[in-house]
Amino acid sequence: MSTSGQPQFRYTQTPSKVLHLRNLPWECIEEELIELCKPFGQIVNTKCNVGSNRNQAFVEFADLNQAINMATYYASSSEPAQIRGKAVYIQYSNRHEIVNNKGPGDVPGNVLLVTIEGVEASDVSIDVIHLVFSAYGFVHKIATFEKAAGFQALIQFTDVETAVTAREALDGRCIPRYLLPEHVNDCHLRIAFSAHTDLNIKFQSNRSRDYTNPYLPVNSTAMEGYIQPVVGLDGKIKEAESNVLLASIENMQYAVTLDILHTVFSAFGMVQKIAIFEKNGGTQAFIQYPDVATATSAKNTLEGHCIYDGGYCKLHLSYSRHTDLNVKAFSDKSRDYTVPAEPSGSRPMQQPPPLPHPGTATPAWQNTHFIPTHSPAGYGTAPPAMPSQNPWGPTLQAGRPPFHPTQGTSYTHVPAPPGETR
């Protein structure tokens, strides 16, 4: 018989005591198969949820004649075999017994391997994964990654029993829609057991978490860029404010050091910490202020401005999700200005007053082309905006006039000569 243009039975196949069932309801369970087949004989084994759509199964009878009875009955019946109202197509299997060899994914363990289907890595945050799985017990660690199979996660529980419970409850289920972005329709979970027993999480980030170790360092670069959007009253997404700014620096013809950034950003208030790092082939930096208001003032004023005349080292600023940077007090790439002095006992780390704008009381940052720092003209590389010596001392670098901010000293900003790059 046929219900949807598909025959229920193939007459040319060699009979076998194993029957192959197709077009099953998604995630059909073993009890439903047994209920359909047991009128025809003793069932010794089943294998459910096979095939790419997990809508096929195998049923093995104790005797060949029992399998033949079921196959011929439904082949001649006007009523097809049904499970949950769906017509089930039956044929003999090429195999003569079901061998349930347990693969690595079937051996119970305390770590689950979860494949999240139908989504990109950015669609499901690690916090959503934690929320879903922590409903079944304490989640120790999570690590997410992308493989050929798609977006996957390793989830470590306290013990095997908890992991087994979570797998039985969630395998084949969908993450609730209200936890997903609007463009994601379905998000199925495929869960197997991992051979791991204890995940090695080196730092907290948007890809890995260790919920047993609150002192684990945070990977700043990995955390950035996954801020949940805040929607304003006008329905538009607005940036969540923070006391820490993320600065991206474009057109870096000259080196941008900690001292340069410190001079630029301290014009708006005390800079507590700075960290410079490389990401996606560009230079970025975190700048931490004591409060959000100071950071907002700096961001609104400096966005789109250049550190050097001529369009060099252009700043693009956004808010970071961080509120307190974990940086080394003194290094080439990070500085904690709340630490009073370097370990060697050299000069104290003090906040210099803002650099005056040449010849006018108008804030220097209103210039849309450059930020008033020392011109790189006459040097092989751009000089730092704040010299390594005391900036208010009697001398600066060789060939530079003394600088006294209270005297209204004026400088001529000369564009950097061609070819002078770092």
C-alpha positions in Angstrom: 0.0 0.0 0.0 1.0 3.6 -0.3 -0.1 6.7 1.6 2.2 9.4 0.3 3.5 7.9 -2.9 5.9 5.7 -1.0 5.4 1.9 -0.8 5.3 0.4 2.6 6.9 -2.8 1.7 9.5 -3.9 -0.8 8.7 -7.4 -2.1 12.1 -8.1 -3.7 14.1 -8.0 -0.5 15.4 -11.2 1.2 13.5 -11.8 4.4 15.3 -11.1 7.7 14.3 -11.2 11.3 15.4 -7.6 11.5 12.9 -5.1 10.1 13.8 -1.6 9.0 11.1 1.1 9.8 11.1 4.5 8.1 9.1 7.7 8.4 8.8 7.5 12.1 7.8 10.4 14.3 10.9 12.5 15.2 12.5 11.1 18.3 10.3 8.0 18.4 11.0 6.0 21.6 11.7 2.3 22.0 8.4 1.7 23.9 6.4 2.9 20.8 8.3 0.5 18.5 7.6 -2.4 20.8 3.9 -1.5 21.1 3.6 -1.6 17.3 5.6 -4.9 16.8 4.8 -7.1 19.8 1.5 -8.5 18.4 3.7 -10.4 15.8 6.2 -12.0 18.1 9.0 -11.7 20.6 11.2 -8.6 20.2 14.8 -9.2 21.3 16.4 -5.9 20.3 15.7 -2.4 18.9 17.7 0.5 17.6 15.9 3.9 17.5 16.6 7.3 16.1 18.9 6.4 13.3 19.4 8.1 10.0 20.2 11.7 9.3 16.8 12.8 10.5 16.6 10.3 13.3 13.3 9.1 12.0 14.3 5.5 11.3 14.6 2.4 13.4 15.4 -1.3 13.4 13.5 -4.0 15.2 14.8 -7.6 15.7 12.4 -10.5 16.3 13.4 -13.7 18.0 12.3 -15.7 14.9 12.4 -15.1 11.2 8.8 -16.1 10.7 7.7 -13.4 13.2 9.3 -10.7 11.2 7.8 -12.2 8.0 4.3 -12.2 9.6 4.6 -8.4 10.4 6.0 -7.5 7.0 3.4 -9.4 5.0 0.5 -8.3 7.2 1.1 -4.6 6.6 2.1 -5.2 2.9 -1.5 -6.6 2.3 -3.4 -4.4 4.8 -5.4 -1.4 3.7 -4.4 0.3 6.9 -0.8 1.2 7.2 1.3 0.8 10.3 1.1 4.0 12.3 2.9 5.6 15.2 1.5 8.9 16.5 -0.8 9.1 13.5 2.1 8.8 11.0 2.3 6.1 8.4 5.3 3.9 9.0 7.1 2.2 6.1 8.3 -1.3 6.7 10.9 -3.4 4.9 13.4 -6.2 5.6 16.8 -5.0 6.8 20.0 -6.1 5.1 21.3 -7.0 8.5 20.3 -10.2 10.3 20.8 -9.0 13.8 21.2 -5.7 15.6 24.6 -5.1 17.1 24.5 -2.3 19.6 28.2 -1.5 19.8 28.6 1.4 22.1 30.8 4.1 20.7 32.7 6.6 22.9 29.7 8.8 22.9 27.5 6.2 24.4 29.8 5.4 27.4 28.4 7.4 30.4 30.7 10.1 31.8 30.4 13.3 33.8 31.2 15.5 30.7 28.7 15.9 27.9 29.5 16.7 24.3 26.7 18.9 23.0 26.1 19.8 19.4 23.8 22.8 18.9 22.2 22.6 15.5 20.7 25.4 13.5 22.8 28.2 15.0 26.0 30.1 14.5 28.5 30.4 17.4 27.4 33.9 18.1 23.7 33.0 18.4 23.9 31.1 21.7 25.9 32.6 24.5 27.8 30.6 27.1 25.4 32.0 29.7 22.4 30.6 27.9 24.1 27.2 27.8 24.8 27.4 31.5 21.3 28.3 32.3 19.8 25.4 30.3 22.1 22.7 31.7 22.4 24.0 35.3 18.7 23.1 35.7 19.8 19.5 36.2 22.7 20.0 38.6 25.8 22.1 39.3 27.8 22.8 36.1 31.5 22.9 36.9 32.9 24.0 33.5 31.9 24.8 30.0 34.0 25.0 26.8 32.5 25.9 23.5 34.1 25.5 20.0 33.3 25.1 16.3 34.0 21.9 14.4 32.8 20.3 11.2 29.7 19.1 13.0 28.8 22.7 13.9 28.8 24.7 17.1 29.6 22.4 20.0 30.1 22.6 23.8 31.7 20.4 26.5 29.8 20.6 29.7 31.2 19.2 32.9 29.0 18.0 35.8 30.0 16.9 39.3 29.2 13.2 38.6 28.1 10.7 36.0 24.6 10.5 37.4 23.9 14.2 36.9 25.3 14.1 33.4 23.1 11.1 32.5 20.0 12.9 33.8 20.8 16.0 31.8 21.4 14.0 28.7 18.2 12.1 29.0 16.2 15.2 29.6 17.7 17.4 26.9 18.9 15.2 24.0 16.8 16.1 21.0 15.2 19.0 22.7 15.3 22.7 21.7 16.6 25.6 23.6 13.6 27.8 24.6 12.9 30.5 22.0 12.9 33.3 24.4 16.6 32.6 25.1 17.6 32.9 21.4 17.9 35.8 18.9 14.9 36.6 16.8 16.4 35.2 13.6 16.9 31.7 15.1 13.8 29.4 14.7 14.9 26.1 16.0 18.0 25.1 18.0 18.2 21.4 18.6 20.6 19.8 21.1 22.4 16.5 20.2 24.1 15.2 23.2 26.7 12.4 23.6 29.1 11.6 26.4 32.7 12.9 26.2 35.8 10.9 27.0 37.0 13.9 29.1 36.5 13.8 32.8 38.0 17.2 33.8 38.1 20.1 31.4 41.2 22.3 31.4 39.9 25.9 31.4 42.7 28.4 31.4 40.7 31.6 31.6 37.2 33.0 31.7 35.9 34.2 28.3 32.8 34.0 26.1 34.0 30.6 25.0 35.1 29.0 28.3 34.1 29.2 31.9 35.2 27.5 35.2 32.4 28.0 37.7 34.5 26.4 40.5 37.3 29.0 40.3 36.2 32.6 40.7 39.9 33.7 40.7 40.6 32.4 37.3 41.9 35.3 35.1 39.7 36.9 32.5 40.8 36.9 28.9 39.9 40.5 28.0 40.2 40.1 24.2 38.0 37.0 24.2 35.3 38.7 26.3 35.0 41.8 24.2 32.4 42.0 21.4 29.8 39.8 23.0 27.9 42.5 25.0 24.2 42.0 25.0 22.5 45.0 23.3 20.4 47.4 25.3 17.3 48.7 23.5 16.2 52.3 24.2 12.7 53.7 24.4 12.9 54.5 20.7 13.4 50.8 19.9 17.0 51.4 18.7 19.9 49.5 20.2 22.1 51.7 22.4 25.5 50.9 23.8 25.6 49.9 27.5 27.8 52.5 29.3 30.9 51.5 31.3 33.8 53.2 33.0 36.1 51.2 30.8 36.6 52.2 27.1 37.7 50.0 24.3 39.8 52.0 21.8 40.6 50.7 18.3 43.4 52.6 16.5 43.4 53.0 12.8 46.1 54.1 10.4 48.9 53.5 12.8 51.8 55.2 11.0 53.4 55.8 14.4 53.7 53.7 17.5 51.1 54.3 20.2 52.5 53.7 23.6 51.1 53.6 27.1 52.4 57.1 27.7 50.7 58.5 24.6 47.4 57.0 25.5 47.8 58.2 29.1 48.4 61.8 28.0 45.4 61.8 25.5 42.9 60.2 27.9 43.9 61.9 31.1 42.8 65.2 29.8 39.3 64.1 30.8 40.0 62.8 34.3 42.2 60.4 36.2 43.1 57.3 34.1 43.3 54.3 36.4 44.5 51.5 34.1 45.5 51.0 30.5 46.1 47.7 28.6 47.2 47.5 25.0 46.7 44.4 22.9 46.6 43.1 19.3 43.3 41.8 17.8 42.4 40.9 14.2 45.6 42.4 13.0 44.9 45.8 14.6 45.9 47.6 17.8 43.3 48.1 20.6 43.5 49.3 24.1 41.3 49.3 27.3 41.3 52.6 29.2 39.7 52.5 32.7 38.3 55.6 34.4 37.0 55.8 38.0 33.4 56.3 36.8 31.1 56.1 33.9 30.6 59.9 33.5 34.3 60.5 32.9 34.5 57.6 30.4 31.4 58.9 28.6 32.9 62.4 28.4 36.1 61.1 26.9 34.3 58.8 24.5 31.9 61.5 23.1 34.8 63.9 22.6 37.5 61.7 21.3 35.5 59.4 19.0 36.9 59.8 15.4 39.8 62.0 16.3 43.4 61.4 15.5 46.3 61.3 17.8 48.7 62.9 15.2 48.1 65.6 12.7 47.6 64.2 9.2 45.0 61.6 10.1 47.4 59.3 11.8 46.3 56.9 14.6 42.6 57.6 14.4 40.6 56.6 17.5 37.3 54.6 17.5 35.8 54.2 20.9 33.2 52.0 22.4 32.3 50.9 25.9 33.8 47.7 27.3 31.8 45.2 29.4 34.6 45.3 31.9 34.5 47.5 35.0 37.9 46.7 36.5 40.8 45.6 34.4 43.1 42.9 35.6 46.5 44.2 34.4 50.1 44.1 35.4 51.1 47.3 37.3 54.2 47.9 35.1 54.9 46.4 31.7 55.2 47.5 28.1 51.6 46.8 27.3 49.7 47.5 30.6 49.9 49.9 33.4 48.1 50.4 36.7 48.3 54.1 37.5 46.7 53.5 41.0 50.0 51.8 42.0 52.1 54.7 43.5 55.5 53.8 42.2 57.4 51.3 40.1 59.0 48.4 41.9 62.5 49.8 41.1 61.7 52.9 43.1 61.9 55.3 40.1 59.6 58.2 39.5 56.1 58.0 40.9 53.2 57.5 38.6 51.4 60.8 38.7 48.5 62.1 36.6 49.8 65.1 34.6 47.5 68.0 34.0 45.8 68.2 30.6 47.9 69.5 27.8 46.8 73.1 26.8 45.5 73.8 23.4 47.9 76.2 21.6 46.8 79.8 21.9 43.2 79.4 22.8 40.9 78.4 25.6 38.8 76.2 23.4 39.1 72.5 24.3 41.8 71.0 22.1 39.6 67.9 21.4 37.2 69.9 19.3 39.6 69.8 16.5 38.2 67.1 14.2 41.5 66.3 12.5 44.0 65.7 15.3 44.5 65.5 19.0 47.0 68.1 20.2 50.1 66.1 21.0 53.7 66.9 20.0 54.2 66.9 16.2 56.1 64.0 14.8 58.0 66.4 12.4 61.7 66.3 12.7 61.9 62.8 14.3 62.5 59.4 12.8 59.5 58.1 14.7 56.6 59.8 16.3 57.7 61.1 19.8 55.5 60.1 22.7 52.8 62.4 23.7 54.1 62.3 27.3 58.0 62.2 27.5 59.6 59.5 29.6 61.0 62.3 31.8 58.9 64.5 34.1 56.8 66.4 31.5 56.9 69.5 33.7 60.6 69.5 34.2 63.1 72.0 32.7 64.0 69.9 29.7 62.3 67.5 27.3 63.7 65.4 24.5 66.8 66.6 22.7 66.0 69.5 20.5 62.6 70.3 22.2 62.0 73.6 24.0 61.0 73.5 27.6 57.2 73.2 28.2 55.4 75.1 30.9 51.7 74.6 30.7 50.9 77.6 32.8 52.7 80.0 30.4 50.4 79.3 27.4 53.3 78.1 25.3 52.3 77.7 21.7 53.5 75.1 19.3 53.1 74.8 15.5 51.7 71.4 14.5 53.4 70.3 11.4 52.1 67.2 9.5 54.3 64.2 9.7 56.7 64.1 6.7 56.1 61.4 4.1 57.9 58.1 4.7 58.3 58.6 8.5 56.7 55.5 9.8 57.4 53.3 12.8 
